[in-house]
Amino acid sequence: MKLLSFVASYSRRILVLAVLAGVVCGACNTAALVLINRALQGDRGAVMWTFAAVCLLLPFARYHSEILLTRLSQGALFDLRVKICRKILGAPLRQLEEIGPPRMLTVLTEDVPVITAALQQIPIICVNLVVVVGGLSYMGWLSPVMLASVIALIVLGVVGYQLPMGRATRHFRRAREATDELMKTFRGLTRGVKELKLHARRREAFLATSLEGEAGAVQASNVRGMVALTAANGWGQGVVFTIIGVTLFVLPLFQVTSPEALIGYSLILLYLMTPMQVLIGAIPALSRAGIAVQKVEDLGASLKVDTGEAEATAPLPEKWKRLELAGVTHAYRSDGKDDTFTLGPIHLSVRRGEMIFIVGGNGSGKTTLAKLITGLYEPEAGEIRLDGEAITDGNRQAYRQLFSVVFFDFHLFERLIGLDSPELNARARAYLSRLQLDHKVSVEGGVLSTTSLSQGQRKRLALLTAYLEDRPVLLFDEWAADQDPVFKDVFYRQILPELRASGKTIIVISHDDRYFGLADRVLKMDFGQLVGEAPVTARMDETRASA
């Protein structure tokens, strides 16, 4: 029912048309059975032309039914994928971090394919279901009493089928839950493969506890589900043959039945065996798809809409002069724990054109502060102001467009997405030369020739994007940590001063104390607080003199 509701929510009109075409297809199948039965009883001349018309109409109706349902299911699937991605992009960053990549990836890589497989079976299921209903209707016309007996056996078979099927569904649901944990293990494997290769005992412990444990849980649940499912399918097929046996051998003992009716019943039941087995065989896929749809809905329901992601409705000053954080706070709360890390309250004022370094120990809150400054985190208390105007849901999206950021855990896209311009390739090549990457990377049509570089070189490519975005504020989170000493010096002594000279406001999170003298201000973070501003004036002359 969840899968049907999901498909119907996409387009009820197409669903109704497809079902009507399926009904016509099923009616044609039933009509063909009736005509064959009459022909076997010697009435061939009277039904020949009608049979020919049915044969022409049958493929036409089936074609349109399956095409409509295929378009419906694939359209619904496309809509689902886009909707999930939009909801992820529209959710607050902090909530996405709490949900974690494994759960979102499981939905996109496990649940969506399961739904896809089930949707591909919908056209076949609908046609065969109508064939079964049409065949049973003809059986009722031949003998209502025998139809009642057949339906009673079908009901008994369905009840018996649901017992192992319910057990299989429960096991499949447990397997799906265990898959979330398995995805976390896979993520650890791909990210920690170097460390695992270097430590044999750690590798074996990882395989024995994490990988084999989580994979074993998925395997065990799936095996138990398949065993129960096999039992259910065996029961269903047994019921089909039981119905045929009872109809041919048992019912005639208690009720006088004409040979024509017996022939008709036998023909119909034999004809319906394949459609009924198709329907029984499709139930597992539908069951898993129902679980997958529920997981997708759960993810969608858990993702709150970040109203700040909406299109900006309030304009921001084009030539702003001051950015302020007034009493801004943000808290991290660990699941299942009482401890909370609170950043702030932060009081900070940034003038346009300044170059500010933010320093402090690991875990002091520097990156969290960067996410607050750039509008990726919404303050829990206090507010951010631009020239005195508060940043709210109505203008947060516009506010974020002021920043180009290279975070410590940055992601590098292979295409220069969203940067289309006639001069893009030429500008990119010039910056690649400036970043000493032109011998390794080229740009054609806004596509980078490679991103398979060292971490330091990848960060230079991320800086290339920041150059091309040409936004008024640039924020670098430990950007120089992976650079060689020569290019680190180029970054601090040449690139940053050039950017500031061009009117950019620059915020740098750094541990490189030898370059602090280049900054206008050095702000120190400690345990979530801005604890002071280090004087740099005296050291600026020394730093510049040593350049």
Backbone hydrogen bonds, N-H to C=O, Kabsch-Sander energy under -0.5 kcal/mol:
donor,donor_aa,acceptor,acceptor_aa,energy
5,S,1,M,-2.8
6,F,2,K,-2.3
7,V,3,L,-2.4
8,A,4,L,-2.8
9,S,5,S,-1.9
10,Y,6,F,-0.6
10,Y,7,V,-1.1
11,S,7,V,-1.2
15,L,11,S,-1.7
16,V,12,R,-2.7
17,L,13,R,-2.4
18,A,14,I,-2.6
19,V,15,L,-2.5
20,L,16,V,-2.5
21,A,17,L,-2.3
22,G,18,A,-2.3
23,V,19,V,-2.6
24,V,20,L,-2.3
25,C,21,A,-2.2
26,G,22,G,-3.1
27,A,23,V,-2.8
28,C,24,V,-2.2
29,N,25,C,-2.1
30,T,26,G,-2.5
31,A,27,A,-2.8
32,A,28,C,-2.5
33,L,29,N,-2.0
34,V,30,T,-2.4
35,L,31,A,-2.6
36,I,32,A,-2.4
37,N,33,L,-2.5
38,R,34,V,-2.3
39,A,35,L,-2.4
40,L,36,I,-2.2
41,Q,37,N,-0.9
42,G,39,A,-1.6
43,D,38,R,-2.2
47,V,43,D,-0.9
47,V,44,R,-0.5
48,M,44,R,-1.1
51,F,47,V,-2.7
52,A,48,M,-2.0
53,A,49,W,-2.1
54,V,50,T,-2.4
55,C,51,F,-2.4
56,L,52,A,-1.4
57,L,53,A,-2.3
58,L,54,V,-2.7
60,F,56,L,-0.8
61,A,57,L,-2.7
62,R,58,L,-2.6
63,Y,59,P,-2.6
64,H,60,F,-2.0
65,S,61,A,-2.3
66,E,62,R,-2.6
67,I,63,Y,-2.6
68,L,64,H,-2.3
69,L,65,S,-2.3
70,T,66,E,-2.5
71,R,67,I,-2.6
72,L,68,L,-2.3
73,S,69,L,-2.9
74,Q,70,T,-2.7
75,G,71,R,-2.2
76,A,72,L,-2.5
77,L,73,S,-2.2
78,F,74,Q,-2.5
79,D,75,G,-2.5
80,L,76,A,-2.2
81,R,77,L,-2.5
82,V,78,F,-2.4
83,K,79,D,-2.4
84,I,80,L,-2.7
85,C,81,R,-2.2
86,R,82,V,-2.6
87,K,83,K,-2.4
88,I,84,I,-2.5
89,L,85,C,-2.5
90,G,86,R,-1.8
91,A,87,K,-0.6
91,A,88,I,-0.9
93,L,376,L,-0.7
96,L,92,P,-1.8
97,E,93,L,-2.3
98,E,94,R,-1.7
99,I,95,Q,-2.4
100,G,96,L,-2.5
104,M,100,G,-1.3
105,L,101,P,-3.1
106,T,102,P,-2.3
107,V,103,R,-1.8
108,L,104,M,-2.0
109,T,105,L,-3.0
110,E,106,T,-2.5
111,D,106,T,-1.8
112,V,107,V,-2.1
114,V,110,E,-1.6
115,I,111,D,-2.5
116,T,112,V,-2.6
117,A,113,P,-2.6
118,A,114,V,-1.9
119,L,115,I,-2.8
120,Q,116,T,-1.9
121,Q,117,A,-0.6
121,Q,118,A,-1.1
122,I,118,A,-0.6
122,I,119,L,-0.8
125,I,121,Q,-2.8
126,C,122,I,-2.9
127,V,123,P,-2.1
128,N,124,I,-2.4
129,L,125,I,-2.5
130,V,126,C,-2.2
131,V,127,V,-2.1
132,V,128,N,-2.3
133,V,129,L,-2.5
134,G,130,V,-2.8
135,G,131,V,-2.7
136,L,132,V,-2.5
137,S,133,V,-2.1
138,Y,134,G,-2.0
139,M,135,G,-2.0
140,G,136,L,-2.1
141,W,137,S,-1.6
142,L,138,Y,-2.0
143,S,139,M,-2.5
147,L,143,S,-2.2
148,A,144,P,-2.3
149,S,145,V,-1.8
150,V,146,M,-2.4
151,I,147,L,-3.0
152,A,148,A,-2.1
153,L,149,S,-2.0
154,I,150,V,-2.3
155,V,151,I,-2.9
156,L,152,A,-2.3
157,G,153,L,-2.5
158,V,154,I,-2.8
159,V,155,V,-2.5
160,G,156,L,-2.4
161,Y,157,G,-2.1
162,Q,158,V,-2.1
163,L,159,V,-0.9
165,M,161,Y,-1.9
166,G,162,Q,-2.8
167,R,163,L,-1.4
168,A,164,P,-2.4
169,T,165,M,-2.5
170,R,166,G,-1.9
171,H,167,R,-2.0
172,F,168,A,-2.5
173,R,169,T,-2.2
174,R,170,R,-2.0
175,A,171,H,-2.3
176,R,172,F,-2.1
177,E,173,R,-2.1
178,A,174,R,-2.5
179,T,175,A,-1.3
180,D,176,R,-0.9
180,D,177,E,-0.8
181,E,177,E,-0.8
182,L,178,A,-2.1
183,M,179,T,-2.4
184,K,180,D,-1.3
185,T,181,E,-1.8
186,F,182,L,-2.5
187,R,183,M,-2.2
188,G,184,K,-2.2
189,L,185,T,-2.2
190,T,186,F,-2.6
191,R,187,R,-2.1
192,G,188,G,-2.1
196,L,192,G,-2.3
197,K,193,V,-2.1
198,L,194,K,-1.5
199,H,195,E,-0.6
199,H,196,L,-0.6
203,R,199,H,-2.6
204,E,200,A,-2.6
205,A,201,R,-2.4
206,F,202,R,-2.7
207,L,203,R,-2.5
208,A,204,E,-2.6
209,T,205,A,-2.8
210,S,205,A,-0.6
210,S,206,F,-0.6
211,L,206,F,-2.5
212,E,207,L,-2.8
213,G,209,T,-0.5
214,E,210,S,-2.5
215,A,211,L,-3.0
216,G,212,E,-2.0
217,A,213,G,-1.7
218,V,214,E,-2.0
219,Q,215,A,-2.7
220,A,216,G,-3.0
221,S,217,A,-2.1
222,N,218,V,-2.4
223,V,219,Q,-2.9
224,R,220,A,-2.5
225,G,221,S,-2.3
226,M,222,N,-2.7
227,V,223,V,-2.6
228,A,224,R,-2.3
229,L,225,G,-2.4
230,T,226,M,-2.9
231,A,227,V,-2.1
232,A,228,A,-2.1
233,N,229,L,-2.7
234,G,230,T,-2.7
235,W,231,A,-2.3
236,G,232,A,-2.5
237,Q,233,N,-2.6
238,G,234,G,-2.3
239,V,235,W,-2.2
240,V,236,G,-1.6
241,F,237,Q,-1.9
242,T,238,G,-2.3
243,I,239,V,-2.6
244,I,240,V,-1.8
245,G,241,F,-2.6
246,V,242,T,-3.1
247,T,243,I,-2.4
248,L,244,I,-2.4
249,F,245,G,-2.8
250,V,245,G,-0.7
250,V,246,V,-1.2
251,L,246,V,-2.8
253,L,250,V,-1.6
254,F,250,V,-0.6
254,F,251,L,-1.5
255,Q,251,L,-1.6
262,L,258,S,-2.1
263,I,259,P,-2.7
264,G,260,E,-2.7
265,Y,261,A,-2.9
266,S,262,L,-2.7
267,L,263,I,-2.7
268,I,264,G,-2.5
269,L,265,Y,-3.0
270,L,266,S,-2.4
271,Y,267,L,-2.2
272,L,268,I,-2.6
273,M,269,L,-0.8
274,T,270,L,-0.5
276,M,272,L,-2.6
277,Q,273,M,-2.4
278,V,274,T,-2.4
279,L,275,P,-2.3
280,I,276,M,-2.5
281,G,277,Q,-2.8
282,A,278,V,-1.3
283,I,279,L,-0.7
283,I,280,I,-0.8
286,L,282,A,-2.2
287,S,283,I,-2.8
288,R,284,P,-2.7
289,A,285,A,-2.3
290,G,286,L,-2.3
291,I,287,S,-1.8
292,A,288,R,-2.6
293,V,289,A,-3.0
294,Q,290,G,-2.0
295,K,291,I,-2.2
296,V,292,A,-2.6
297,E,293,V,-2.8
298,D,294,Q,-2.7
299,L,295,K,-2.4
300,G,296,V,-2.6
301,A,297,E,-2.8
302,S,298,D,-2.0
303,L,299,L,-1.2
304,K,302,S,-0.9
306,D,90,G,-3.2
307,T,305,V,-1.0
309,E,306,D,-2.7
310,A,307,T,-1.2
313,T,394,G,-2.6
314,A,394,G,-1.4
320,W,317,P,-0.6
323,L,350,V,-2.9
324,E,385,R,-3.0
325,L,348,L,-3.2
326,A,324,E,-0.6
326,A,383,E,-2.9
327,G,325,L,-0.8
327,G,346,I,-0.6
328,V,346,I,-1.9
329,T,381,A,-1.6
330,H,343,L,-1.9
332,Y,341,F,-3.2
333,R,331,A,-0.5
334,S,339,D,-1.2
337,K,334,S,-1.7
341,F,332,Y,-1.9
342,T,340,T,-0.6
343,L,330,H,-3.8
343,L,341,F,-0.5
344,G,342,T,-0.5
344,G,528,G,-3.2
346,I,328,V,-2.4
348,L,325,L,-2.1
348,L,346,I,-0.5
350,V,323,L,-3.4
352,R,321,K,-2.3
354,E,351,R,-1.9
356,I,506,I,-3.1
357,F,521,R,-2.5
358,I,508,V,-3.0
359,V,357,F,-0.5
359,V,523,L,-3.2
361,G,525,M,-0.5
364,S,361,G,-1.7
369,L,365,G,-2.3
370,A,366,K,-2.0
371,K,367,T,-2.1
372,L,368,T,-1.8
373,I,369,L,-2.8
374,T,370,A,-2.2
375,G,372,L,-1.0
376,L,371,K,-1.7
377,Y,371,K,-1.8
380,E,329,T,-2.5
381,A,329,T,-0.8
383,E,326,A,-1.7
385,R,324,E,-2.8
386,L,389,E,-2.6
387,D,322,R,-2.9
387,D,385,R,-0.5
389,E,386,L,-1.8
390,A,388,G,-0.5
391,I,384,I,-3.1
392,T,390,A,-0.7
395,N,392,T,-1.0
396,R,392,T,-1.4
399,Y,395,N,-2.3
400,R,396,R,-2.3
401,Q,397,Q,-0.9
402,L,399,Y,-1.8
403,F,400,R,-1.8
404,S,473,V,-2.4
406,V,475,L,-2.2
407,F,405,V,-0.5
410,F,407,F,-1.3
413,F,411,H,-0.6
416,L,446,G,-3.1
417,I,415,R,-2.1
419,L,416,L,-1.4
424,L,421,S,-1.7
427,R,423,E,-2.8
428,A,424,L,-2.8
429,R,425,N,-2.4
430,A,426,A,-2.0
431,Y,427,R,-2.3
432,L,428,A,-2.5
433,S,429,R,-1.9
434,R,430,A,-1.9
435,L,431,Y,-2.2
436,Q,433,S,-1.2
437,L,432,L,-3.1
438,D,432,L,-0.8
440,K,437,L,-1.9
441,V,437,L,-2.7
444,E,447,V,-1.8
447,V,444,E,-1.4
448,L,414,E,-2.8
449,S,442,S,-2.4
453,L,451,T,-2.0
458,R,454,S,-2.5
459,K,455,Q,-2.0
460,R,456,G,-1.3
461,L,457,Q,-1.7
462,A,458,R,-2.0
463,L,459,K,-2.1
464,L,460,R,-1.9
465,T,461,L,-1.6
466,A,462,A,-1.7
467,Y,463,L,-2.6
468,L,464,L,-2.4
469,E,465,T,-2.3
470,D,466,A,-1.4
473,V,402,L,-2.3
474,L,505,T,-3.0
475,L,404,S,-2.5
476,F,507,I,-2.5
477,D,406,V,-2.6
477,D,475,L,-0.5
478,E,476,F,-0.9
478,E,509,I,-1.9
481,A,478,E,-1.2
482,D,479,W,-0.7
483,Q,480,A,-1.5
488,K,484,D,-2.7
489,D,485,P,-1.8
490,V,486,V,-1.7
491,F,487,F,-2.6
492,Y,488,K,-2.2
493,R,489,D,-2.7
494,Q,490,V,-2.0
495,I,490,V,-2.3
496,L,491,F,-2.6
498,E,494,Q,-2.2
499,L,495,I,-2.4
500,R,496,L,-2.4
501,A,497,P,-2.6
502,S,498,E,-1.3
503,G,500,R,-1.7
504,K,499,L,-2.0
505,T,472,P,-2.9
506,I,354,E,-2.9
507,I,474,L,-2.7
508,V,356,I,-3.1
509,I,476,F,-3.3
510,S,358,I,-1.8
510,S,508,V,-0.6
513,D,511,H,-1.8
515,Y,512,D,-1.9
516,F,513,D,-1.2
518,L,515,Y,-2.1
519,A,516,F,-1.7
520,D,355,M,-2.7
521,R,355,M,-1.3
522,V,534,A,-0.8
523,L,357,F,-3.3
524,K,532,G,-2.3
525,M,359,V,-3.2
526,D,529,Q,-2.4
528,G,364,S,-2.3
529,Q,526,D,-1.2
531,V,524,K,-1.9
531,V,529,Q,-1.0
532,G,524,K,-0.8
534,A,522,V,-2.3
534,A,532,G,-0.5
540,M,536,V,-1.9
541,D,537,T,-0.9
542,E,538,A,-0.6
543,T,539,R,-2.6
544,R,540,M,-2.7
545,A,541,D,-2.2
546,S,542,E,-1.9
547,A,543,T,-0.5
547,A,544,R,-0.7
